[in-house]
Amino acid sequence: MKRTVLVAIAVLAVIVVAAHFADKATRLPHNGVPATKINSSAGKPAPDVTLKDLDGKDVSIAQYKGKVVLVNFWATWCEPC
């Protein structure tokens, strides 16, 4: 019984250490700088881009000047999308 408890504690310790390093490896570096300072294009106008809408018509982002525009890049083969 004592051996089972020690094995369980060892397994738990390995999981905690692995989770810590996995979390550390996947974090984006920020070096204490706010996110708005990292993205140098924040607050600047979007470039003039023309895309196709669902009906196949060309739509320019310039048409929506002063409005919030959400562009969804989606693909059927992209699982996270």
All heavy atoms as a GROMACS GRO file, in nm:
protein
  606
    1MET      N    1   0.083  -0.119   0.000
    1MET     CA    2   0.000   0.000   0.000
    1MET      C    3   0.087   0.126   0.000
    1MET      O    4   0.058   0.220  -0.071
    1MET     CB    5  -0.091  -0.002   0.122
    1MET     CG    6  -0.168   0.124   0.140
    1MET     SD    7  -0.340   0.090   0.124
    1MET     CE    8  -0.407   0.244   0.167
    2LYS      N    9   0.196   0.123   0.080
    2LYS     CA   10   0.285   0.238   0.088
    2LYS      C   11   0.351   0.262  -0.048
    2LYS      O   12   0.366   0.376  -0.090
    2LYS     CB   13   0.390   0.213   0.196
    2LYS     CG   14   0.474   0.333   0.228
    2LYS     CD   15   0.566   0.304   0.344
    2LYS     CE   16   0.644   0.427   0.381
    2LYS     NZ   17   0.736   0.404   0.491
    3ARG      N   18   0.384   0.155  -0.117
    3ARG     CA   19   0.447   0.165  -0.249
    3ARG      C   20   0.350   0.226  -0.350
    3ARG      O   21   0.389   0.308  -0.433
    3ARG     CB   22   0.493   0.026  -0.294
    3ARG     CG   23   0.567   0.028  -0.425
    3ARG     CD   24   0.610  -0.113  -0.462
    3ARG     NE   25   0.677  -0.116  -0.589
    3ARG     CZ   26   0.805  -0.133  -0.606
    3ARG    NH1   27   0.883  -0.150  -0.501
    3ARG    NH2   28   0.858  -0.133  -0.726
    4THR      N   29   0.223   0.190  -0.344
    4THR     CA   30   0.121   0.244  -0.434
    4THR      C   31   0.106   0.394  -0.414
    4THR      O   32   0.094   0.470  -0.510
    4THR     CB   33  -0.014   0.174  -0.410
    4THR    OG1   34   0.003   0.034  -0.422
    4THR    CG2   35  -0.117   0.220  -0.509
    5VAL      N   36   0.108   0.438  -0.290
    5VAL     CA   37   0.097   0.580  -0.260
    5VAL      C   38   0.217   0.656  -0.315
    5VAL      O   39   0.204   0.763  -0.374
    5VAL     CB   40   0.081   0.604  -0.108
    5VAL    CG1   41   0.090   0.751  -0.074
    5VAL    CG2   42  -0.048   0.544  -0.057
    6LEU      N   43   0.337   0.600  -0.298
    6LEU     CA   44   0.458   0.664  -0.350
    6LEU      C   45   0.456   0.673  -0.503
    6LEU      O   46   0.496   0.775  -0.560
    6LEU     CB   47   0.583   0.590  -0.303
    6LEU     CG   48   0.616   0.602  -0.153
    6LEU    CD1   49   0.735   0.513  -0.119
    6LEU    CD2   50   0.644   0.746  -0.118
    7VAL      N   51   0.410   0.568  -0.568
    7VAL     CA   52   0.400   0.568  -0.715
    7VAL      C   53   0.299   0.674  -0.760
    7VAL      O   54   0.323   0.750  -0.855
    7VAL     CB   55   0.362   0.428  -0.768
    7VAL    CG1   56   0.328   0.434  -0.916
    7VAL    CG2   57   0.475   0.330  -0.744
    8ALA      N   58   0.186   0.683  -0.691
    8ALA     CA   59   0.084   0.782  -0.725
    8ALA      C   60   0.138   0.924  -0.708
    8ALA      O   61   0.114   1.012  -0.792
    8ALA     CB   62  -0.040   0.762  -0.640
    9ILE      N   63   0.213   0.948  -0.601
    9ILE     CA   64   0.271   1.081  -0.579
    9ILE      C   65   0.375   1.112  -0.687
    9ILE      O   66   0.380   1.224  -0.738
    9ILE     CB   67   0.333   1.089  -0.438
    9ILE    CG1   68   0.221   1.087  -0.333
    9ILE    CG2   69   0.419   1.214  -0.422
    9ILE    CD1   70   0.269   1.077  -0.190
   10ALA      N   71   0.455   1.015  -0.724
   10ALA     CA   72   0.556   1.035  -0.828
   10ALA      C   73   0.490   1.066  -0.963
   10ALA      O   74   0.534   1.156  -1.035
   10ALA     CB   75   0.646   0.913  -0.839
   11VAL      N   76   0.384   0.993  -0.996
   11VAL     CA   77   0.313   1.018  -1.122
   11VAL      C   78   0.252   1.158  -1.122
   11VAL      O   79   0.260   1.231  -1.221
   11VAL     CB   80   0.205   0.909  -1.146
   11VAL    CG1   81   0.112   0.948  -1.260
   11VAL    CG2   82   0.271   0.775  -1.173
   12LEU      N   83   0.192   1.196  -1.012
   12LEU     CA   84   0.132   1.329  -1.000
   12LEU      C   85   0.239   1.438  -1.014
   12LEU      O   86   0.217   1.539  -1.082
   12LEU     CB   87   0.060   1.343  -0.866
   12LEU     CG   88  -0.013   1.474  -0.842
   12LEU    CD1   89  -0.121   1.495  -0.947
   12LEU    CD2   90  -0.071   1.478  -0.703
   13ALA      N   91   0.355   1.417  -0.954
   13ALA     CA   92   0.464   1.514  -0.964
   13ALA      C   93   0.511   1.528  -1.109
   13ALA      O   94   0.535   1.639  -1.157
   13ALA     CB   95   0.580   1.474  -0.874
   14VAL      N   96   0.522   1.417  -1.180
   14VAL     CA   97   0.563   1.421  -1.321
   14VAL      C   98   0.459   1.497  -1.404
   14VAL      O   99   0.495   1.579  -1.491
   14VAL     CB  100   0.584   1.278  -1.376
   14VAL    CG1  101   0.599   1.278  -1.527
   14VAL    CG2  102   0.706   1.215  -1.311
   15ILE      N  103   0.332   1.474  -1.378
   15ILE     CA  104   0.227   1.544  -1.452
   15ILE      C  105   0.232   1.694  -1.426
   15ILE      O  106   0.220   1.775  -1.518
   15ILE     CB  107   0.088   1.486  -1.416
   15ILE    CG1  108   0.076   1.344  -1.473
   15ILE    CG2  109  -0.024   1.574  -1.468
   15ILE    CD1  110  -0.048   1.270  -1.426
   16VAL      N  111   0.252   1.733  -1.302
   16VAL     CA  112   0.258   1.876  -1.268
   16VAL      C  113   0.377   1.943  -1.335
   16VAL      O  114   0.365   2.051  -1.393
   16VAL     CB  115   0.262   1.895  -1.114
   16VAL    CG1  116   0.298   2.038  -1.077
   16VAL    CG2  117   0.130   1.854  -1.052
   17VAL      N  118   0.492   1.878  -1.331
   17VAL     CA  119   0.612   1.934  -1.394
   17VAL      C  120   0.594   1.943  -1.545
   17VAL      O  121   0.628   2.044  -1.608
   17VAL     CB  122   0.737   1.852  -1.356
   17VAL    CG1  123   0.858   1.893  -1.439
   17VAL    CG2  124   0.766   1.867  -1.207
   18ALA      N  125   0.539   1.839  -1.606
   18ALA     CA  126   0.516   1.840  -1.751
   18ALA      C  127   0.418   1.950  -1.790
   18ALA      O  128   0.438   2.020  -1.890
   18ALA     CB  129   0.464   1.704  -1.797
   19ALA      N  130   0.312   1.968  -1.713
   19ALA     CA  131   0.214   2.073  -1.742
   19ALA      C  132   0.278   2.211  -1.730
   19ALA      O  133   0.251   2.301  -1.810
   19ALA     CB  134   0.094   2.061  -1.647
   20HIS      N  135   0.363   2.229  -1.630
   20HIS     CA  136   0.432   2.356  -1.613
   20HIS      C  137   0.518   2.389  -1.734
   20HIS      O  138   0.512   2.500  -1.788
   20HIS     CB  139   0.518   2.353  -1.486
   20HIS     CG  140   0.611   2.470  -1.475
   20HIS    ND1  141   0.567   2.596  -1.445
   20HIS    CD2  142   0.745   2.478  -1.494
   20HIS    CE1  143   0.671   2.678  -1.445
   20HIS    NE2  144   0.780   2.609  -1.472
   21PHE      N  145   0.598   2.295  -1.780
   21PHE     CA  146   0.685   2.320  -1.894
   21PHE      C  147   0.607   2.332  -2.024
   21PHE      O  148   0.644   2.410  -2.112
   21PHE     CB  149   0.795   2.214  -1.904
   21PHE     CG  150   0.903   2.234  -1.803
   21PHE    CD1  151   0.917   2.149  -1.695
   21PHE    CD2  152   0.992   2.340  -1.815
   21PHE    CE1  153   1.016   2.168  -1.600
   21PHE    CE2  154   1.093   2.361  -1.721
   21PHE     CZ  155   1.104   2.275  -1.614
   22ALA      N  156   0.498   2.259  -2.039
   22ALA     CA  157   0.415   2.273  -2.158
   22ALA      C  158   0.351   2.411  -2.163
   22ALA      O  159   0.345   2.475  -2.268
   22ALA     CB  160   0.307   2.164  -2.160
   23ASP      N  161   0.305   2.459  -2.048
   23ASP     CA  162   0.247   2.593  -2.041
   23ASP      C  163   0.352   2.698  -2.072
   23ASP      O  164   0.327   2.792  -2.148
   23ASP     CB  165   0.187   2.617  -1.902
   23ASP     CG  166   0.131   2.756  -1.888
   23ASP    OD1  167   0.041   2.791  -1.967
   23ASP    OD2  168   0.175   2.830  -1.799
   24LYS      N  169   0.469   2.682  -2.017
   24LYS     CA  170   0.578   2.778  -2.038
   24LYS      C  171   0.621   2.781  -2.184
   24LYS      O  172   0.650   2.888  -2.239
   24LYS     CB  173   0.696   2.739  -1.948
   24LYS     CG  174   0.801   2.843  -1.936
   24LYS     CD  175   0.904   2.800  -1.833
   24LYS     CE  176   1.011   2.905  -1.817
   24LYS     NZ  177   1.112   2.865  -1.721
   25ALA      N  178   0.621   2.666  -2.250
   25ALA     CA  179   0.666   2.657  -2.389
   25ALA      C  180   0.565   2.716  -2.487
   25ALA      O  181   0.603   2.758  -2.596
   25ALA     CB  182   0.693   2.511  -2.426
   26THR      N  183   0.439   2.721  -2.449
   26THR     CA  184   0.337   2.769  -2.542
   26THR      C  185   0.297   2.914  -2.519
   26THR      O  186   0.217   2.968  -2.593
   26THR     CB  187   0.210   2.682  -2.535
   26THR    OG1  188   0.162   2.681  -2.400
   26THR    CG2  189   0.239   2.540  -2.580
   27ARG      N  190   0.352   2.979  -2.419
   27ARG     CA  191   0.318   3.120  -2.395
   27ARG      C  192   0.393   3.209  -2.493
   27ARG      O  193   0.506   3.182  -2.530
   27ARG     CB  194   0.357   3.161  -2.253
   27ARG     CG  195   0.266   3.103  -2.150
   27ARG     CD  196   0.305   3.155  -2.013
   27ARG     NE  197   0.222   3.092  -1.914
   27ARG     CZ  198   0.123   3.155  -1.850
   27ARG    NH1  199   0.097   3.279  -1.876
   27ARG    NH2  200   0.052   3.092  -1.760
   28LEU      N  201   0.327   3.316  -2.536
   28LEU     CA  202   0.390   3.412  -2.624
   28LEU      C  203   0.476   3.508  -2.542
   28LEU      O  204   0.435   3.552  -2.435
   28LEU     CB  205   0.284   3.492  -2.699
   28LEU     CG  206   0.197   3.412  -2.794
   28LEU    CD1  207   0.089   3.500  -2.853
   28LEU    CD2  208   0.280   3.351  -2.904
   29PRO      N  209   0.594   3.541  -2.591
   29PRO     CA  210   0.679   3.633  -2.516
   29PRO      C  211   0.620   3.774  -2.518
   29PRO      O  212   0.572   3.821  -2.619
   29PRO     CB  213   0.812   3.630  -2.592
   29PRO     CG  214   0.776   3.588  -2.729
   29PRO     CD  215   0.656   3.499  -2.715
   30HIS      N  216   0.620   3.840  -2.404
   30HIS     CA  217   0.572   3.978  -2.400
   30HIS      C  218   0.669   4.070  -2.328
   30HIS      O  219   0.662   4.190  -2.344
   30HIS     CB  220   0.434   3.985  -2.333
   30HIS     CG  221   0.432   3.933  -2.194
   30HIS    ND1  222   0.477   4.005  -2.087
   30HIS    CD2  223   0.390   3.814  -2.144
   30HIS    CE1  224   0.462   3.934  -1.977
   30HIS    NE2  225   0.411   3.818  -2.009
   31ASN      N  226   0.757   4.015  -2.250
   31ASN     CA  227   0.860   4.092  -2.181
   31ASN      C  228   0.804   4.212  -2.105
   31ASN      O  229   0.864   4.318  -2.099
   31ASN     CB  230   0.968   4.138  -2.280
   31ASN     CG  231   1.035   4.023  -2.349
   31ASN    OD1  232   1.051   3.917  -2.291
   31ASN    ND2  233   1.072   4.042  -2.473
   32GLY      N  234   0.684   4.197  -2.053
   32GLY     CA  235   0.623   4.303  -1.974
   32GLY      C  236   0.565   4.417  -2.055
   32GLY      O  237   0.524   4.518  -2.001
   33VAL      N  238   0.561   4.404  -2.188
   33VAL     CA  239   0.509   4.509  -2.275
   33VAL      C  240   0.360   4.484  -2.300
   33VAL      O  241   0.321   4.373  -2.331
   33VAL     CB  242   0.585   4.510  -2.410
   33VAL    CG1  243   0.532   4.616  -2.502
   33VAL    CG2  244   0.734   4.529  -2.385
   34PRO      N  245   0.274   4.586  -2.287
   34PRO     CA  246   0.131   4.566  -2.315
   34PRO      C  247   0.107   4.519  -2.458
   34PRO      O  248   0.184   4.552  -2.548
   34PRO     CB  249   0.070   4.705  -2.294
   34PRO     CG  250   0.170   4.780  -2.214
   34PRO     CD  251   0.304   4.721  -2.243
   35ALA      N  252   0.001   4.444  -2.478
   35ALA     CA  253  -0.028   4.386  -2.610
   35ALA      C  254  -0.044   4.494  -2.717
   35ALA      O  255  -0.010   4.473  -2.832
   35ALA     CB  256  -0.154   4.301  -2.603
   36THR      N  257  -0.095   4.611  -2.681
   36THR     CA  258  -0.112   4.717  -2.780
   36THR      C  259   0.022   4.769  -2.830
   36THR      O  260   0.032   4.821  -2.940
   36THR     CB  261  -0.192   4.834  -2.722
   36THR    OG1  262  -0.129   4.878  -2.602
   36THR    CG2  263  -0.335   4.794  -2.693
   37LYS      N  264   0.126   4.757  -2.750
   37LYS     CA  265   0.259   4.800  -2.792
   37LYS      C  266   0.328   4.695  -2.879
   37LYS      O  267   0.414   4.727  -2.960
   37LYS     CB  268   0.347   4.831  -2.671
   37LYS     CG  269   0.296   4.943  -2.585
   37LYS     CD  270   0.307   5.074  -2.657
   37LYS     CE  271   0.258   5.186  -2.567
   37LYS     NZ  272   0.260   5.314  -2.630
   38ILE      N  273   0.290   4.568  -2.862
   38ILE     CA  274   0.350   4.461  -2.941
   38ILE      C  275   0.304   4.471  -3.085
   38ILE      O  276   0.381   4.459  -3.178
   38ILE     CB  277   0.315   4.323  -2.882
   38ILE    CG1  278   0.381   4.306  -2.746
   38ILE    CG2  279   0.358   4.211  -2.976
   38ILE    CD1  280   0.338   4.183  -2.672
   39ASN      N  281   0.174   4.492  -3.106
   39ASN     CA  282   0.117   4.500  -3.239
   39ASN      C  283   0.133   4.644  -3.290
   39ASN      O  284   0.056   4.731  -3.254
   39ASN     CB  285  -0.031   4.459  -3.235
   39ASN     CG  286  -0.090   4.451  -3.373
   39ASN    OD1  287  -0.025   4.481  -3.472
   39ASN    ND2  288  -0.215   4.411  -3.380
   40SER      N  289   0.231   4.669  -3.374
   40SER     CA  290   0.260   4.804  -3.419
   40SER      C  291   0.152   4.859  -3.510
   40SER      O  292   0.146   4.979  -3.533
   40SER     CB  293   0.395   4.807  -3.490
   40SER     OG  294   0.391   4.724  -3.604
   41SER      N  295   0.064   4.774  -3.566
   41SER     CA  296  -0.041   4.823  -3.654
   41SER      C  297  -0.170   4.855  -3.579
   41SER      O  298  -0.268   4.897  -3.640
   41SER     CB  299  -0.069   4.719  -3.763
   41SER     OG  300  -0.119   4.601  -3.706
   42ALA      N  301  -0.170   4.839  -3.447
   42ALA     CA  302  -0.290   4.868  -3.369
   42ALA      C  303  -0.325   5.015  -3.380
   42ALA      O  304  -0.240   5.101  -3.365
   42ALA     CB  305  -0.269   4.829  -3.224
   43GLY      N  306  -0.452   5.042  -3.409
   43GLY     CA  307  -0.499   5.180  -3.420
   43GLY      C  308  -0.478   5.243  -3.557
   43GLY      O  309  -0.520   5.354  -3.580
   44LYS      N  310  -0.414   5.173  -3.647
   44LYS     CA  311  -0.391   5.225  -3.782
   44LYS      C  312  -0.499   5.172  -3.875
   44LYS      O  313  -0.555   5.065  -3.852
   44LYS     CB  314  -0.253   5.182  -3.833
   44LYS     CG  315  -0.139   5.239  -3.754
   44LYS     CD  316  -0.007   5.194  -3.810
   44LYS     CE  317   0.108   5.248  -3.724
   44LYS     NZ  318   0.237   5.197  -3.771
   45PRO      N  319  -0.530   5.245  -3.982
   45PRO     CA  320  -0.631   5.195  -4.076
   45PRO      C  321  -0.587   5.065  -4.143
   45PRO      O  322  -0.467   5.043  -4.165
   45PRO     CB  323  -0.642   5.307  -4.180
   45PRO     CG  324  -0.575   5.425  -4.122
   45PRO     CD  325  -0.479   5.375  -4.019
   46ALA      N  326  -0.684   4.982  -4.175
   46ALA     CA  327  -0.655   4.856  -4.244
   46ALA      C  328  -0.612   4.887  -4.388
   46ALA      O  329  -0.657   4.985  -4.447
   46ALA     CB  330  -0.778   4.767  -4.244
   47PRO      N  331  -0.527   4.804  -4.447
   47PRO     CA  332  -0.490   4.825  -4.586
   47PRO      C  333  -0.612   4.802  -4.676
   47PRO      O  334  -0.704   4.729  -4.640
   47PRO     CB  335  -0.382   4.719  -4.612
   47PRO     CG  336  -0.402   4.617  -4.506
   47PRO     CD  337  -0.462   4.688  -4.389
   48ASP      N  338  -0.612   4.864  -4.793
   48ASP     CA  339  -0.725   4.847  -4.885
   48ASP      C  340  -0.718   4.707  -4.945
   48ASP      O  341  -0.625   4.675  -5.019
   48ASP     CB  342  -0.722   4.953  -4.994
   48ASP     CG  343  -0.849   4.954  -5.076
   48ASP    OD1  344  -0.951   4.900  -5.027
   48ASP    OD2  345  -0.848   5.009  -5.187
   49VAL      N  346  -0.814   4.625  -4.912
   49VAL     CA  347  -0.818   4.486  -4.956
   49VAL      C  348  -0.953   4.462  -5.023
   49VAL      O  349  -1.056   4.510  -4.976
   49VAL     CB  350  -0.802   4.389  -4.836
   49VAL    CG1  351  -0.811   4.246  -4.880
   49VAL    CG2  352  -0.671   4.414  -4.766
   50THR      N  353  -0.953   4.387  -5.131
   50THR     CA  354  -1.077   4.350  -5.198
   50THR      C  355  -1.091   4.199  -5.190
   50THR      O  356  -1.001   4.124  -5.228
   50THR     CB  357  -1.076   4.396  -5.345
   50THR    OG1  358  -1.057   4.536  -5.348
   50THR    CG2  359  -1.207   4.362  -5.413
   51LEU      N  360  -1.206   4.154  -5.140
   51LEU     CA  361  -1.234   4.012  -5.124
   51LEU      C  362  -1.368   3.980  -5.189
   51LEU      O  363  -1.446   4.069  -5.220
   51LEU     CB  364  -1.238   3.976  -4.976
   51LEU     CG  365  -1.112   4.005  -4.895
   51LEU    CD1  366  -1.140   3.988  -4.747
   51LEU    CD2  367  -0.999   3.915  -4.939
   52LYS      N  368  -1.395   3.853  -5.208
   52LYS     CA  369  -1.522   3.809  -5.264
   52LYS      C  370  -1.619   3.780  -5.150
   52LYS      O  371  -1.581   3.720  -5.049
   52LYS     CB  372  -1.504   3.682  -5.347
   52LYS     CG  373  -1.407   3.699  -5.462
   52LYS     CD  374  -1.478   3.689  -5.591
   52LYS     CE  375  -1.376   3.696  -5.704
   52LYS     NZ  376  -1.412   3.792  -5.803
   53ASP      N  377  -1.746   3.820  -5.166
   53ASP     CA  378  -1.846   3.788  -5.066
   53ASP      C  379  -1.909   3.653  -5.099
   53ASP      O  380  -1.864   3.583  -5.190
   53ASP     CB  381  -1.951   3.899  -5.052
   53ASP     CG  382  -2.037   3.915  -5.177
   53ASP    OD1  383  -2.022   3.835  -5.273
   53ASP    OD2  384  -2.121   4.007  -5.178
   54LEU      N  385  -2.012   3.614  -5.025
   54LEU     CA  386  -2.074   3.482  -5.045
   54LEU      C  387  -2.139   3.468  -5.182
   54LEU      O  388  -2.158   3.357  -5.231
   54LEU     CB  389  -2.176   3.456  -4.934
   54LEU     CG  390  -2.118   3.440  -4.794
   54LEU    CD1  391  -2.231   3.427  -4.692
   54LEU    CD2  392  -2.026   3.320  -4.787
   55ASP      N  393  -2.175   3.581  -5.244
   55ASP     CA  394  -2.237   3.577  -5.377
   55ASP      C  395  -2.134   3.586  -5.488
   55ASP      O  396  -2.170   3.588  -5.606
   55ASP     CB  397  -2.338   3.692  -5.390
   55ASP     CG  398  -2.451   3.679  -5.289
   55ASP    OD1  399  -2.492   3.565  -5.261
   55ASP    OD2  400  -2.496   3.784  -5.238
   56GLY      N  401  -2.006   3.596  -5.454
   56GLY     CA  402  -1.900   3.603  -5.553
   56GLY      C  403  -1.871   3.745  -5.600
   56GLY      O  404  -1.792   3.765  -5.691
   57LYS      N  405  -1.934   3.846  -5.539
   57LYS     CA  406  -1.910   3.985  -5.576
   57LYS      C  407  -1.788   4.039  -5.503
   57LYS      O  408  -1.761   4.001  -5.390
   57LYS     CB  409  -2.032   4.071  -5.540
   57LYS     CG  410  -2.158   4.031  -5.610
   57LYS     CD  411  -2.274   4.116  -5.560
   57LYS     CE  412  -2.406   4.063  -5.613
   57LYS     NZ  413  -2.520   4.132  -5.551
   58ASP      N  414  -1.714   4.129  -5.571
   58ASP     CA  415  -1.599   4.192  -5.508
   58ASP      C  416  -1.646   4.295  -5.406
   58ASP      O  417  -1.734   4.377  -5.434
   58ASP     CB  418  -1.511   4.262  -5.612
   58ASP     CG  419  -1.434   4.162  -5.698
   58ASP    OD1  420  -1.414   4.049  -5.652
   58ASP    OD2  421  -1.393   4.199  -5.809
   59VAL      N  422  -1.587   4.290  -5.286
   59VAL     CA  423  -1.619   4.383  -5.179
   59VAL      C  424  -1.488   4.442  -5.129
   59VAL      O  425  -1.396   4.368  -5.093
   59VAL     CB  426  -1.693   4.312  -5.064
   59VAL    CG1  427  -1.720   4.410  -4.951
   59VAL    CG2  428  -1.821   4.249  -5.113
   60SER      N  429  -1.479   4.574  -5.127
   60SER     CA  430  -1.361   4.642  -5.080
   60SER      C  431  -1.380   4.680  -4.934
   60SER      O  432  -1.488   4.724  -4.894
   60SER     CB  433  -1.334   4.766  -5.163
   60SER     OG  434  -1.227   4.839  -5.107
   61ILE      N  435  -1.277   4.665  -4.854
   61ILE     CA  436  -1.286   4.704  -4.714
   61ILE      C  437  -1.303   4.855  -4.702
   61ILE      O  438  -1.362   4.904  -4.607
   61ILE     CB  439  -1.162   4.652  -4.637
   61ILE    CG1  440  -1.170   4.501  -4.628
   61ILE    CG2  441  -1.151   4.715  -4.499
   61ILE    CD1  442  -1.062   4.436  -4.548
   62ALA      N  443  -1.256   4.930  -4.801
   62ALA     CA  444  -1.270   5.076  -4.799
   62ALA      C  445  -1.418   5.117  -4.796
   62ALA      O  446  -1.451   5.225  -4.748
   62ALA     CB  447  -1.202   5.136  -4.921
   63GLN      N  448  -1.508   5.032  -4.845
   63GLN     CA  449  -1.652   5.061  -4.841
   63GLN      C  450  -1.703   5.074  -4.698
   63GLN      O  451  -1.805   5.136  -4.674
   63GLN     CB  452  -1.732   4.950  -4.909
   63GLN     CG  453  -1.709   4.937  -5.057
   63GLN     CD  454  -1.780   4.814  -5.112
   63GLN    OE1  455  -1.743   4.703  -5.077
   63GLN    NE2  456  -1.881   4.836  -5.194
   64TYR      N  457  -1.634   5.013  -4.605
   64TYR     CA  458  -1.679   5.008  -4.466
   64TYR      C  459  -1.597   5.099  -4.376
   64TYR      O  460  -1.585   5.075  -4.257
   64TYR     CB  461  -1.673   4.864  -4.415
   64TYR     CG  462  -1.761   4.771  -4.495
   64TYR    CD1  463  -1.708   4.689  -4.594
   64TYR    CD2  464  -1.898   4.767  -4.473
   64TYR    CE1  465  -1.789   4.606  -4.668
   64TYR    CE2  466  -1.979   4.684  -4.547
   64TYR     CZ  467  -1.924   4.603  -4.644
   64TYR     OH  468  -2.006   4.522  -4.717
   65LYS      N  469  -1.541   5.204  -4.433
   65LYS     CA  470  -1.458   5.297  -4.356
   65LYS      C  471  -1.538   5.351  -4.237
   65LYS      O  472  -1.652   5.394  -4.251
   65LYS     CB  473  -1.410   5.412  -4.442
   65LYS     CG  474  -1.314   5.504  -4.371
   65LYS     CD  475  -1.260   5.609  -4.465
   65LYS     CE  476  -1.161   5.695  -4.388
   65LYS     NZ  477  -1.099   5.792  -4.475
   66GLY      N  478  -1.478   5.346  -4.119
   66GLY     CA  479  -1.543   5.395  -3.998
   66GLY      C  480  -1.630   5.292  -3.929
   66GLY      O  481  -1.687   5.319  -3.825
   67LYS      N  482  -1.642   5.173  -3.987
   67LYS     CA  483  -1.722   5.066  -3.928
   67LYS      C  484  -1.631   4.951  -3.888
   67LYS      O  485  -1.521   4.935  -3.940
   67LYS     CB  486  -1.827   5.016  -4.027
   67LYS     CG  487  -1.927   5.122  -4.067
   67LYS     CD  488  -2.026   5.068  -4.166
   67LYS     CE  489  -2.123   5.177  -4.208
   67LYS     NZ  490  -2.214   5.130  -4.312
   68VAL      N  491  -1.679   4.870  -3.797
   68VAL     CA  492  -1.604   4.752  -3.756
   68VAL      C  493  -1.626   4.643  -3.860
   68VAL      O  494  -1.740   4.615  -3.899
   68VAL     CB  495  -1.651   4.702  -3.617
   68VAL    CG1  496  -1.579   4.573  -3.580
   68VAL    CG2  497  -1.626   4.809  -3.513
   69VAL      N  498  -1.516   4.583  -3.907
   69VAL     CA  499  -1.523   4.478  -4.009
   69VAL      C  500  -1.460   4.352  -3.954
   69VAL      O  501  -1.349   4.355  -3.902
   69VAL     CB  502  -1.449   4.521  -4.138
   69VAL    CG1  503  -1.451   4.410  -4.240
   69VAL    CG2  504  -1.511   4.647  -4.195
   70LEU      N  505  -1.532   4.241  -3.963
   70LEU     CA  506  -1.479   4.112  -3.922
   70LEU      C  507  -1.458   4.029  -4.048
   70LEU      O  508  -1.551   4.004  -4.123
   70LEU     CB  509  -1.576   4.040  -3.829
   70LEU     CG  510  -1.538   3.897  -3.792
   70LEU    CD1  511  -1.412   3.896  -3.708
   70LEU    CD2  512  -1.651   3.830  -3.718
   71VAL      N  513  -1.334   3.988  -4.071
   71VAL     CA  514  -1.301   3.904  -4.185
   71VAL      C  515  -1.271   3.765  -4.131
   71VAL      O  516  -1.180   3.748  -4.051
   71VAL     CB  517  -1.180   3.958  -4.264
   71VAL    CG1  518  -1.147   3.869  -4.382
   71VAL    CG2  519  -1.205   4.101  -4.310
   72ASN      N  520  -1.349   3.668  -4.172
   72ASN     CA  521  -1.334   3.531  -4.124
   72ASN      C  522  -1.266   3.448  -4.231
   72ASN      O  523  -1.327   3.415  -4.333
   72ASN     CB  524  -1.472   3.474  -4.089
   72ASN     CG  525  -1.462   3.336  -4.029
   72ASN    OD1  526  -1.354   3.287  -3.999
   72ASN    ND2  527  -1.575   3.271  -4.013
   73PHE      N  528  -1.139   3.415  -4.208
   73PHE     CA  529  -1.067   3.326  -4.299
   73PHE      C  530  -1.093   3.184  -4.252
   73PHE      O  531  -1.048   3.143  -4.146
   73PHE     CB  532  -0.916   3.356  -4.297
   73PHE     CG  533  -0.884   3.491  -4.355
   73PHE    CD1  534  -0.861   3.599  -4.272
   73PHE    CD2  535  -0.880   3.508  -4.492
   73PHE    CE1  536  -0.831   3.723  -4.325
   73PHE    CE2  537  -0.850   3.632  -4.546
   73PHE     CZ  538  -0.827   3.739  -4.463
   74TRP      N  539  -1.166   3.109  -4.329
   74TRP     CA  540  -1.212   2.977  -4.289
   74TRP      C  541  -1.188   2.879  -4.402
   74TRP      O  542  -1.198   2.914  -4.519
   74TRP     CB  543  -1.361   2.983  -4.255
   74TRP     CG  544  -1.420   2.853  -4.217
   74TRP    CD1  545  -1.409   2.792  -4.097
   74TRP    CD2  546  -1.500   2.767  -4.298
   74TRP    NE1  547  -1.478   2.673  -4.097
   74TRP    CE2  548  -1.535   2.656  -4.220
   74TRP    CE3  549  -1.545   2.774  -4.430
   74TRP    CZ2  550  -1.612   2.552  -4.270
   74TRP    CZ3  551  -1.622   2.671  -4.477
   74TRP    CH2  552  -1.655   2.561  -4.398
   75ALA      N  553  -1.157   2.756  -4.366
   75ALA     CA  554  -1.138   2.652  -4.467
   75ALA      C  555  -1.196   2.521  -4.412
   75ALA      O  556  -1.188   2.494  -4.292
   75ALA     CB  557  -0.991   2.634  -4.498
   76THR      N  558  -1.254   2.442  -4.499
   76THR     CA  559  -1.314   2.316  -4.456
   76THR      C  560  -1.210   2.216  -4.406
   76THR      O  561  -1.241   2.131  -4.325
   76THR     CB  562  -1.394   2.252  -4.571
   76THR    OG1  563  -1.305   2.234  -4.683
   76THR    CG2  564  -1.510   2.339  -4.611
   77TRP      N  565  -1.086   2.229  -4.453
   77TRP     CA  566  -0.981   2.136  -4.414
   77TRP      C  567  -0.914   2.176  -4.284
   77TRP      O  568  -0.830   2.104  -4.232
   77TRP     CB  569  -0.878   2.122  -4.524
   77TRP     CG  570  -0.828   2.254  -4.574
   77TRP    CD1  571  -0.873   2.321  -4.684
   77TRP    CD2  572  -0.728   2.336  -4.517
   77TRP    NE1  573  -0.807   2.440  -4.699
   77TRP    CE2  574  -0.717   2.453  -4.597
   77TRP    CE3  575  -0.646   2.326  -4.406
   77TRP    CZ2  576  -0.627   2.555  -4.569
   77TRP    CZ3  577  -0.557   2.428  -4.379
   77TRP    CH2  578  -0.548   2.540  -4.460
   78CYS      N  579  -0.947   2.291  -4.229
   78CYS     CA  580  -0.881   2.342  -4.110
   78CYS      C  581  -0.963   2.308  -3.986
   78CYS      O  582  -1.063   2.373  -3.959
   78CYS     CB  583  -0.862   2.493  -4.123
   78CYS     SG  584  -0.784   2.569  -3.980
   79GLU      N  585  -0.920   2.208  -3.908
   79GLU     CA  586  -0.996   2.166  -3.791
   79GLU      C  587  -1.015   2.276  -3.688
   79GLU      O  588  -1.127   2.296  -3.641
   79GLU     CB  589  -0.929   2.044  -3.726
   79GLU     CG  590  -0.965   1.915  -3.794
   79GLU     CD  591  -0.916   1.796  -3.713
   79GLU    OE1  592  -0.933   1.796  -3.591
   79GLU    OE2  593  -0.862   1.704  -3.775
   80PRO      N  594  -0.910   2.351  -3.649
   80PRO     CA  595  -0.932   2.456  -3.549
   80PRO      C  596  -1.018   2.571  -3.601
   80PRO      O  597  -1.074   2.646  -3.523
   80PRO     CB  598  -0.792   2.507  -3.516
   80PRO     CG  599  -0.698   2.411  -3.576
   80PRO     CD  600  -0.769   2.333  -3.679
   81CYS      N  601  -1.027   2.587  -3.734
   81CYS     CA  602  -1.108   2.697  -3.787
   81CYS      C  603  -1.253   2.674  -3.759
   81CYS      O  604  -1.332   2.761  -3.755
   81CYS     CB  605  -1.085   2.711  -3.937
   81CYS     SG  606  -0.915   2.748  -3.981
   0.00000   0.00000   0.00000
